[in-house]
Amino acid sequence: MNTIQKIHQENLKADVPPMNVGDTVQVGFRIIEGGKERIQNFTGVIIAKKGTGISQSLTLRRVQAGQGVERVVPIHSPRVATFKVTRRGLVRRAKLYYLRHQVGKAAKVKAADEK
């Protein structure tokens, strides 16, 4: 194993739960303001997964105050504190970019237990 691979292995997070596209996830980000550190949560639906290993990332989407908000989350970043899967989604696509154009109930993803 070369040096770069060793560094990648050391920085991989072990406590990441299994997540798939369509799941609703709550991600806790470490925010540093002044000398204080706090955790700010961002809840959204995973519309895309990208990359492998240490460069793996998720794209989360939610609608806030009638405006769509997307955030790309590097899974193994030290700024990301926690992941919590709040709802499993049942989808048949690898990328859910079509949700960007949906409004209201059409923008919902079915839960895995609804079938």
BELHU-V499223 format. One record per backbone hydrogen bond with DSSP energy under -0.5 kcal/mol. CO is the residue of the C=O (numbers start at 0). NH is the residue of the N-H. E is the energy in kcal/mol with one decimal. If there is no record, write none. Layout:
co = <CO & CO>
nh = <NH & NH>
e = <E & E>
This chain:
co = <1 & 2 & 3 & 4 & 5 & 6 & 7 & 8 & 14 & 19 & 22 & 22 & 23 & 23 & 24 & 24 & 25 & 26 & 26 & 27 & 27 & 28 & 28 & 30 & 30 & 31 & 32 & 35 & 37 & 37 & 39 & 41 & 43 & 44 & 44 & 45 & 46 & 47 & 49 & 51 & 52 & 55 & 55 & 56 & 57 & 57 & 58 & 58 & 59 & 60 & 61 & 61 & 63 & 66 & 68 & 70 & 70 & 71 & 72 & 72 & 73 & 76 & 78 & 78 & 81 & 83 & 83 & 86 & 87 & 88 & 95 & 96 & 97 & 98 & 102 & 103 & 104 & 109 & 110 & 110>
nh = <5 & 6 & 7 & 8 & 9 & 10 & 11 & 11 & 16 & 22 & 24 & 45 & 85 & 86 & 26 & 43 & 83 & 28 & 41 & 80 & 81 & 30 & 39 & 32 & 37 & 33 & 35 & 32 & 30 & 39 & 28 & 26 & 24 & 46 & 60 & 21 & 95 & 58 & 56 & 54 & 55 & 74 & 75 & 49 & 59 & 72 & 46 & 47 & 70 & 44 & 63 & 68 & 66 & 63 & 61 & 59 & 72 & 73 & 57 & 74 & 76 & 79 & 29 & 80 & 27 & 25 & 85 & 23 & 111 & 90 & 98 & 99 & 100 & 101 & 105 & 106 & 107 & 89 & 113 & 114>
e = <-1.8 & -2.1 & -2.2 & -2.3 & -2.1 & -1.5 & -0.6 & -0.7 & -0.6 & -1.7 & -0.6 & -2.5 & -2.2 & -1.5 & -0.6 & -2.2 & -1.6 & -0.6 & -2.3 & -3.4 & -1.1 & -0.6 & -2.7 & -0.6 & -2.7 & -0.5 & -2.0 & -2.1 & -3.3 & -0.5 & -3.0 & -2.6 & -2.9 & -0.6 & -1.9 & -2.4 & -2.9 & -2.3 & -2.9 & -1.4 & -1.3 & -1.8 & -0.6 & -2.5 & -0.6 & -3.3 & -2.8 & -1.0 & -2.5 & -2.8 & -0.6 & -3.4 & -1.6 & -3.0 & -2.3 & -2.9 & -0.5 & -0.6 & -2.3 & -0.6 & -1.5 & -1.1 & -3.5 & -0.6 & -2.2 & -3.0 & -0.7 & -2.8 & -2.1 & -0.7 & -1.8 & -1.6 & -1.3 & -0.7 & -1.2 & -1.4 & -1.5 & -2.9 & -1.2 & -1.1>
